[in-house]
Amino acid sequence: MIPIHELLNRIRWDPEFGRGHFEIGYSARHDDVVQRVALQAVSFPEGDRHAFEVLDEAGQSRRIPFHRVRDVIKDGNVIWQRATPPRAPPGQGQRADIRPRTTPRHCRRDRVFRACWA
């Protein structure tokens, strides 16, 4: 899959590909709600290669990092969508496929803990 920053650059700079109505869906910081904004309402700050800016309802500029972008829609069709990792059921805590951090094997073998964690 093409990285999101490369897709957005192609939309912005390739006149053939950039025709149409584009929307960016991004996740809100504290909710799982995907908010959508038209690409025309988005600005890309000079020198910041990791985020874009959008005006919120109050008229304040908000910086949205690219890792929060969930999908890109062109003329009603999803052309890019971020794969989401599986989530643990509520109350389960950590995902089952993540092992807890343990002491590295060579530290257990040599019993030289200070050198391993320094």
C-alpha positions in Angstrom: 0.0 0.0 0.0 1.2 3.5 -0.8 2.1 5.6 2.2 -0.4 8.3 3.0 2.0 11.2 2.5 2.9 10.0 -1.0 -0.8 9.6 -1.9 -1.6 13.2 -0.7 1.4 14.5 -2.7 0.2 12.8 -5.8 -3.3 14.2 -5.4 -1.9 17.7 -4.9 0.7 17.7 -7.7 -0.6 15.3 -10.4 -3.2 17.2 -12.3 -4.6 14.0 -14.0 -5.0 12.0 -10.7 -6.1 15.1 -8.7 -9.3 15.7 -10.6 -12.4 15.0 -8.6 -13.7 15.5 -5.0 -11.4 14.2 -2.3 -12.2 13.7 1.4 -9.8 12.7 4.1 -11.1 10.7 7.1 -9.1 10.9 10.3 -9.7 9.7 13.8 -10.4 12.1 16.5 -7.9 12.2 19.3 -10.1 10.9 22.1 -12.8 9.1 20.2 -13.0 6.2 17.7 -15.1 8.5 15.5 -13.8 9.1 11.9 -14.2 12.8 11.0 -14.2 13.7 7.3 -12.9 16.9 5.7 -12.7 17.9 2.1 -9.2 18.1 0.8 -9.8 21.7 -0.3 -10.3 22.6 3.4 -6.9 21.1 4.3 -3.6 23.0 4.3 -0.1 21.6 4.4 2.2 23.7 6.6 5.6 24.5 5.1 8.3 22.4 6.5 6.0 19.9 8.3 6.1 16.6 6.4 4.2 14.6 9.1 0.9 16.5 9.4 -1.7 18.7 7.8 -3.9 21.4 9.3 -7.6 21.8 9.2 -10.0 24.4 10.7 -12.4 23.2 13.4 -15.9 24.4 14.1 -14.6 27.2 16.2 -12.3 28.4 13.4 -9.1 27.3 15.1 -6.4 25.6 13.1 -5.8 22.0 14.2 -2.7 20.0 13.3 -3.6 16.4 12.3 -0.6 13.9 12.1 -0.7 11.6 9.1 -0.8 8.5 11.4 -4.4 9.5 12.4 -5.6 9.4 8.8 -7.9 6.4 8.4 -9.1 6.7 4.7 -9.1 8.8 1.6 -12.3 9.0 -0.6 -12.4 10.1 -4.2 -15.8 10.9 -5.7 -17.5 8.7 -3.1 -15.2 5.7 -3.5 -12.5 4.7 -0.9 -9.1 4.8 -2.7 -7.0 4.3 0.4 -7.7 2.8 3.8 -5.4 2.2 6.8 -5.3 -1.3 8.1 -6.3 -1.4 11.7 -4.7 -3.8 14.2 -7.1 -6.0 16.2 -8.2 -4.6 19.5 -8.6 -6.4 22.8 -12.2 -6.7 24.1 -13.1 -4.1 26.7 -11.6 -5.0 30.1 -9.1 -7.4 28.7 -6.1 -5.0 28.9 -3.2 -5.9 26.7 -3.7 -7.8 23.5 -3.0 -11.5 23.8 -0.5 -11.5 20.9 1.8 -9.1 22.7 4.3 -10.8 25.0 5.3 -9.0 28.2 8.9 -7.7 28.2 11.3 -10.2 29.7 15.0 -10.2 30.6 17.1 -10.8 27.4 18.3 -14.3 27.1 22.0 -13.4 27.2 21.5 -11.5 30.5 19.8 -14.4 32.2 22.5 -16.7 31.0 25.4 -14.5 32.1 23.7 -12.9 35.1 25.2 -9.6 34.0 22.0 -7.5 34.5 23.8 -4.2 34.9 25.5 -4.4 31.5 22.2 -5.4 29.7 20.1 -2.5 31.1 22.8 0.2 31.1 
